[in-house]
Amino acid sequence: MAARILTVTSGKGGVGKTTLTANLSTALAVQGQRVVAIDADIGLRNLDVVMGLENRIVYDLVDVVEGRCRLRQAMVRDKRLSELYLLPAAQTRDKNAVNPEQMVELCDGLRPDFDFIILDSPAGIEQGFRNAVSPADEVIIVTTPEMSAVRDADRIIGLLEASEKEAMSLVINRIRPEMIRREDMLNIDDVLDVLAISLLGIVPEDEKIIISTNRGHPLAMDNHSSAGQAFNNIAGRIMGQDIPFISLDKDTVLTRIKRFFGA
Amino acid sequence: MSSAIAIKGTRDGLLLTLGDGEMDHLLAELQSFIAKQESFFRGGEVVLRFNEHKLASRDVMRAMGMLDRFGVSVRAILGRGADLSSIEASAETLQEDETAAPRIEFPTQISSLVSEASSGILVKRTLRSGQSVNHTGHVVIVGDVNSGAEVVAEGDIVVWGRVRGIVHAGATGDETRCICALALAPTQLRIGNRIARSPENKAGRTEFGPERAFVSNDQIVAEEWH
């Protein structure tokens, strides 16, 4: 079966696109899917670092598009999972080095051999965004529960709707349940109220993410972290499984007692 | 609401249009339509307009009688496609020229029925951040106006949804214009040359009901809509 092409984008920078791309690709590969992750952030590449593959890169996306190498030569196989590949971006060029048509052609070339092609979009709404989104069958929008991120996500959704990329879903990242309880942070419904697209997943804030991205060891391999669990759930939902969203309430002795007494 | 019945609210009353179709069917539709919102219509006045071509006095009388049962009085009758020459009714009758453009000319008594800037547009979706609607007439949005979106109109602006962005009514300097919304939580409201911000409140979380904003004593004020 031909691959599904998913692009991960956000508008706002720093909300977790690259982390999601790395972890989602890993989680899908762990479940036996053939996955290629493509870094479309030319000039500011990060996906290779987050996946721990930066010293295995010989050729990149721009080399392929400009004909200096074959597509397969640029693809880096993951060091842990044999069905997971990375197509890195170039660091010494910028986003004008490729255009949307070239991206579509490149992804079409990969379609027959994979189950999933996941593109990591750069921040912004310019050429880099257009390059990353053009080949997509489905778009995953990442946001954090902050007004500025939500507004940027809304802009992106508006642009996608206008270009008829209507298969969209939302991941709300870096959630702090304690802050939501204190009403210092937007809650899920507040975000969905503005963005009004279907919710794919919620990921709690987790220190382990920083450690994992520094070490190049995606958290989806580690089921003991709450974020890792969330990424695995997202992968499951993408594959059609019906997985309930993680509860944001901390199940403490006190809440259990309260429940017992019907409070 | 059936597509056979159209209702248009104007500053001076309601315009009820009965479209094409069997008169029996239309009257039945009208009856259930009024019945559903009886308290809204009771005691009010409407202008009744017929599109149907073959119209008899009897049909008009039936319509008026039925409206009368709901306490709705008929101020005037307009024939758009219908031929009213043989109709005798207790209300004033007026034959409209059906080939004319949407702009309708009424005699002076009911000329105030249709508001001046009547070339309104209806936008049936939410405006997302970065999108804007600019229009010389009135603007009605069925959907939200998200933060970062804007609506600029020479006429009035009605948002059947939540306003979080910027809305500017009377954009050419007309301070008699108003802005209505189901929930007003705008970044800025502008009417004519005046600008107002929402009162500061915590994370914009307070829920208000439908409101209407207009200029009063040189300031933009918002009133709850009852």
Interface residues (C-beta under 8 A of the other chain):
Chain A: M147 R151 D152 D154 R155 I157 G158 L159 E161 E183 L186 V194 A196
Chain B: T126 R128 S129 G130 Q131 D144 N146 S147 G148 R164 K202 A203 R205
